[in-house]
Amino acid sequence: MKPPQVLIIGLGGVGSWILELLARSEGISRVVGADFSEDWGRKRVYTAAAGVVLQGRYPNLEFVGIDLQDVDATAETISRLQPQMIINCATMQTWWVRYQHLPPEKAERLGQAGAGPWLPTHMALARKLMLAIQASGWQGFVVNSGFADSSNMILAKRGLAPTIGLGNIDLIVPIIQLGAAKRLNVPIRNVSVYAILHHHHFGCFKRGAKDLPAYFLRIMVGDQDVTGNFDTDQLLHEVVREYLSGEHLNPVVAASGVKNALALIFDTGLLTHSPGPQGLPGGYPVRLSANGAEVFLPSGVTLEQAIAINEVGQRADGIERVEDDGTVIFTDEATQIVQEVLDYDLAPLKFDECDERAEELVAHFKALL
């Protein structure tokens, strides 16, 4: 049997949608889903297979159990399967639970600290996976879903960079296209966007924040720059606020991951947007091909300028800076808020302490509940 084209690790909210969408994609013949929970994972894959059959498609969908905490066993699984690509959707705690389960005033206050303080919950398992990949000797594409705006950069500082992320900037760009096309009364396919945006911007636009971190946006209709037709702050606030919230965004996040996966596997040279390419902070325009993810900046913008924009967004998201060894220094504001709400000391996060810090954060969150 040929190796699987894709190994999806973590069949939760986003991973399950990726499985469903990918299995229906042209050219996909074999996908392996992997999860820590074997009962859930097997049933999830079986359910996806049944739905795909109803649509007259018959890819080979399989399940394997996986425990990312066991680096050696994970490395053996990867060596045995030899997939073309791994999509990592495993996390210690999904982001939206903070807003779904906390009283609104607590959730709002924690939100002011940004996503940065929760970095360990997203990076702990990604770190173990990348260590397993390194140990296995496997070389292929890795699409990482866990807060790739920051985690991909931190992993890169230790030689463990995934190829690309998914979501975040990729949630904003398509609705800019939709919104601009509607306002200009032109076909959506004629509108193209070049954007440099950090994860933090989505939350700013969603809540209508007036104090926006710097960003870059260019809107084109054909070869004509129409950016000047818009108050871009207003446009972004309006289109992002049309989105549903929380787990209802999972299908869009998953579509971003599937788009990236297909472009890399089939060497399409797709010009798109995504977070965390080449171990950089934040989100950029990228070209995806068999060569991986290449940052593809619009005319008049240097890579240094693009990185600086995303570093401003990263600080607004609660991360002051990342040291050369991967140690994360959080902002004073984020540290104060987390101490106030969670009674937790947001000390500098060392690279090898992700596991215990993630467990501590989840424990303090549960205690607050």
C-alpha positions in Angstrom: 0.0 0.0 0.0 1.3 3.5 -0.9 2.2 5.7 2.0 -0.6 8.1 3.2 -0.6 11.5 1.6 -1.6 13.1 5.0 -1.4 12.1 8.6 -3.8 14.3 10.7 -2.8 14.3 14.4 -5.6 15.4 16.8 -9.2 14.8 15.7 -10.9 17.4 17.8 -12.8 20.5 16.5 -10.4 21.5 13.7 -8.8 18.2 13.0 -12.2 16.5 12.5 -13.2 19.1 10.0 -9.8 18.8 8.2 -10.4 15.0 7.9 -13.9 15.6 6.4 -12.8 18.3 3.9 -9.6 16.6 2.9 -11.3 13.2 2.3 -13.6 14.9 -0.2 -10.8 16.7 -2.1 -9.8 15.7 -5.6 -6.6 13.6 -5.8 -6.7 12.5 -2.2 -6.6 8.7 -1.9 -5.2 7.8 1.6 -5.5 9.7 4.8 -4.6 8.5 8.3 -6.2 10.2 11.3 -4.5 9.9 14.7 -5.6 10.7 18.2 -4.8 10.0 21.8 -8.3 8.7 22.4 -8.6 5.5 20.4 -12.3 5.0 20.8 -13.1 8.5 19.7 -10.6 8.5 16.9 -11.7 5.2 15.4 -15.4 6.3 15.4 -14.5 9.7 14.1 -12.6 8.2 11.1 -15.4 5.7 10.5 -18.0 8.4 10.6 -16.0 10.5 8.1 -15.6 7.5 5.8 -19.4 6.9 5.8 -20.1 10.5 4.8 -17.6 10.4 2.0 -19.1 7.2 0.6 -22.5 8.9 0.4 -20.9 11.5 -1.9 -19.5 8.8 -4.2 -15.9 9.0 -3.1 -13.8 6.1 -1.8 -10.5 7.3 -0.3 -8.7 5.0 2.1 -9.3 6.5 5.6 -7.6 4.8 8.5 -7.0 5.4 12.2 -3.9 5.0 14.4 -3.6 5.7 18.1 -0.9 8.2 19.0 0.5 9.7 22.3 2.6 12.7 21.5 4.0 12.6 25.0 5.8 9.4 24.0 8.3 10.9 21.6 9.9 7.5 20.7 6.6 5.8 19.9 5.5 8.8 17.8 8.8 8.7 15.9 8.2 5.0 15.2 4.7 5.6 13.9 5.9 8.4 11.6 8.8 6.2 10.3 6.3 3.3 9.6 3.7 5.4 7.8 6.0 7.8 5.9 3.3 10.3 5.0 3.9 13.1 2.5 2.6 15.5 5.1 1.6 15.9 8.8 -1.1 18.2 9.9 -0.9 18.8 13.6 -4.1 19.8 15.4 -3.2 18.6 18.9 -3.5 21.1 21.8 -3.7 20.9 25.6 -6.6 23.4 25.5 -8.5 24.9 22.7 -8.7 28.7 22.7 -12.4 29.3 22.7 -13.1 27.4 26.0 -11.9 30.5 27.9 -14.8 32.5 26.4 -17.4 29.8 26.5 -17.0 28.7 30.1 -16.0 31.8 32.0 -18.2 34.7 33.2 -18.1 37.4 30.6 -16.2 39.9 32.8 -13.5 37.3 33.5 -13.3 36.3 29.9 -13.0 39.9 28.8 -10.3 40.6 31.3 -8.3 37.6 30.3 -8.8 38.5 26.6 -7.0 41.8 27.3 -3.8 39.8 28.1 -3.9 38.4 24.5 -3.3 34.8 23.4 0.4 34.9 24.3 0.0 33.7 27.9 -1.7 30.5 26.6 1.2 29.7 24.3 2.3 26.6 26.4 -1.0 24.9 25.9 -0.6 25.2 22.1 3.1 24.6 21.9 3.7 21.7 24.3 2.4 18.9 22.0 3.7 20.6 18.9 7.2 20.6 20.5 6.9 16.9 21.2 5.8 16.1 17.7 8.6 18.1 16.1 11.1 16.3 18.4 9.6 13.0 17.3 9.9 14.0 13.6 13.5 14.9 14.2 14.2 11.6 15.8 12.5 9.6 13.0 14.5 11.2 10.3 11.3 11.8 8.3 11.4 14.8 6.0 8.1 16.2 4.8 5.7 19.1 5.2 4.3 20.0 8.6 1.2 22.2 8.9 0.9 23.3 12.5 -2.5 24.6 13.8 -1.4 25.6 17.4 -1.0 29.4 17.5 1.5 29.2 14.6 2.0 33.0 14.6 4.3 32.5 17.6 4.9 28.8 18.1 6.4 28.2 14.7 8.9 31.0 15.3 9.9 29.6 18.7 10.2 26.0 17.4 12.4 27.4 14.6 14.9 28.8 17.1 15.6 25.2 18.1 15.8 23.9 14.6 12.2 22.4 14.8 10.2 24.7 12.5 7.0 23.4 10.9 6.5 24.3 7.2 3.5 26.6 7.7 0.6 27.3 10.0 -3.1 27.7 9.3 -6.0 30.0 10.2 -5.5 33.4 11.9 -4.5 35.8 9.0 -6.3 33.2 6.7 -9.6 33.9 8.5 -9.4 37.6 7.7 -8.3 37.7 4.0 -11.3 35.8 2.5 -13.8 38.1 4.2 -11.9 41.2 3.0 -12.3 39.8 -0.5 -16.0 39.1 0.1 -16.6 42.5 1.7 -14.7 44.5 -0.9 -16.4 42.6 -3.8 -19.8 43.4 -2.4 -19.0 47.1 -1.8 -17.5 47.5 -5.3 -20.1 45.3 -7.0 -17.5 43.2 -8.7 -17.0 39.4 -8.8 -15.2 38.0 -5.7 -12.7 36.1 -8.0 -11.6 39.5 -9.3 -10.5 40.8 -5.9 -7.1 39.9 -4.6 -5.6 40.9 -1.2 -2.1 41.4 0.1 -2.0 41.5 3.9 0.4 41.4 6.8 -1.5 40.7 9.9 -0.9 39.0 13.3 -3.3 36.7 15.1 -4.0 39.6 17.5 -5.6 41.6 14.8 -8.6 39.2 14.4 -9.6 39.8 18.0 -9.2 43.6 17.6 -11.4 43.7 14.6 -13.9 41.3 16.1 -14.5 43.5 19.2 -14.3 46.8 17.3 -11.1 48.0 19.1 -10.1 51.6 18.2 -6.4 51.2 19.3 -5.2 48.9 16.5 -1.7 47.6 16.1 0.0 48.4 12.8 -0.9 46.2 9.8 -0.5 46.2 6.1 -3.4 45.8 3.6 -3.6 46.2 -0.2 -6.8 45.4 -2.1 -6.6 44.9 -5.8 -9.3 44.5 -8.5 -7.5 43.0 -11.4 -4.3 45.1 -11.8 -5.9 48.2 -10.1 -5.1 49.1 -6.5 -8.5 50.0 -4.9 -7.3 50.2 -1.3 -7.9 54.0 -1.3 -11.6 53.4 -1.9 -12.0 52.1 1.7 -11.5 53.2 5.3 -9.6 49.9 5.9 -10.1 50.0 9.7 -13.8 50.3 9.3 -13.9 47.7 6.5 -12.0 45.2 8.7 -14.2 45.9 11.7 -17.3 45.3 9.7 -16.4 42.1 7.9 -14.8 40.4 10.9 -17.8 41.1 13.1 -20.0 39.2 10.6 -18.3 36.0 11.7 -19.7 33.5 14.2 -17.5 33.0 17.2 -15.7 30.2 19.0 -16.0 26.7 17.7 -18.3 27.8 14.9 -15.1 29.0 13.2 -13.6 25.5 13.0 -14.8 24.8 9.4 -13.1 28.0 8.2 -9.9 27.2 10.1 -9.9 23.7 8.7 -10.5 25.0 5.1 -7.4 27.1 5.6 -5.4 24.0 6.6 -6.7 21.9 3.7 -5.9 24.6 1.2 -2.4 24.7 2.4 -2.0 21.0 2.4 -3.3 20.5 -1.1 -1.0 23.3 -2.4 2.1 21.7 -0.8 1.2 18.2 -1.8 0.4 18.9 -5.5 3.0 21.6 -6.0 0.5 24.2 -7.2 2.5 27.4 -6.4 -0.6 28.8 -4.8 -0.3 32.5 -3.7 -2.2 32.7 -0.4 -1.8 33.9 3.2 -0.8 31.9 6.3 0.9 32.3 9.7 4.3 31.1 10.7 6.2 30.6 7.3 9.9 30.1 7.5 9.8 30.4 11.3 8.7 34.0 11.2 6.3 35.7 13.6 2.7 36.5 12.5 1.0 36.1 9.1 2.2 36.9 5.6 1.4 36.4 1.9 3.1 33.2 0.9 3.6 31.0 -2.1 3.1 27.2 -1.4 4.7 24.6 -3.6 6.8 21.5 -3.4 9.6 23.8 -2.2 7.6 24.6 0.9 6.4 28.0 2.0 8.0 31.1 0.6 7.1 34.6 1.8 5.8 36.6 -1.2 5.7 40.2 -0.3 3.9 42.9 -2.3 6.0 45.7 -4.0 7.2 48.4 -1.7 7.3 46.2 1.4 10.6 44.6 2.7 10.8 41.5 4.9 12.2 43.6 7.7 9.1 45.9 7.6 6.8 42.9 7.5 8.5 41.3 10.5 8.3 44.6 12.4 4.6 44.8 11.8 4.0 41.3 13.2 6.3 41.9 16.2 4.1 44.9 17.1 1.1 42.5 16.9 2.9 39.9 18.9 3.5 42.3 21.8 -0.1 43.3 21.7 -0.8 39.6 22.1 1.1 39.5 25.3 4.6 38.4 24.1 7.3 41.0 24.7 10.0 39.1 22.9 11.5 35.7 22.3 15.2 35.1 23.1 17.6 33.3 20.8 17.2 30.1 22.8 13.4 30.1 22.5 12.7 31.6 25.9 9.5 33.6 25.9 9.3 36.9 27.8 5.7 38.1 28.4 4.6 41.7 28.6 4.1 43.4 31.9 0.4 43.9 31.2 -0.2 40.3 30.3 1.7 39.2 33.4 -0.4 41.4 35.6 -3.8 40.3 34.2 -2.9 36.6 34.4 -1.8 37.0 38.0 -5.0 39.0 38.8 -7.5 36.6 37.1 -5.8 33.2 37.3 -3.6 33.7 40.3 -0.7 32.5 38.1 2.8 33.8 37.8 3.5 34.3 34.1 7.3 33.9 34.5 9.5 33.7 31.4 8.7 30.4 29.5 11.8 28.3 28.8 11.6 26.0 25.8 11.9 22.8 27.8 9.3 23.8 30.3 6.3 23.9 27.9 4.7 20.7 29.3 4.7 21.6 33.0 3.7 25.2 32.2 0.7 24.0 30.1 -0.4 21.7 32.9 -0.2 24.5 35.4 -2.2 26.9 33.3 -4.9 24.4 32.6 -5.1 23.6 36.3 -5.4 27.3 37.3 -8.1 27.7 34.6 -10.1 24.8 36.0 -9.7 26.1 39.5 -11.2 29.4 38.4 -14.1 27.6 36.9 
